């Protein structure tokens, strides 16, 4: 029961660009002082900034808290293979 269920909607809260809290996280792909990459229900979320660090990591609850300066949040689209030939 304590384990996060797949497909749980995520939420992001940013407090004056100094702290961020993300729920609905299924995995932390990478974290560096300028970028944190998370897997959430809708794909990959990238949080950019300066002096970022993970202040709390509770993957069993699907929650990550960050401290540092948050400059941006964006979602990466899954890459689709290019079609070389059109059939039809």
HELIX and SHEET records of a PDB file:
SHEET    1   A 6 UNK A  11  UNK A  15  0                                        
SHEET    2   A 6 UNK A  19  UNK A  23 -1                                        
SHEET    3   A 6 UNK A  63  UNK A  76 -1                                        
SHEET    4   A 6 UNK A  43  UNK A  58 -1                                        
SHEET    5   A 6 UNK A  35  UNK A  40 -1                                        
SHEET    6   A 6 UNK A  25  UNK A  32 -1                                        
END                                                                             
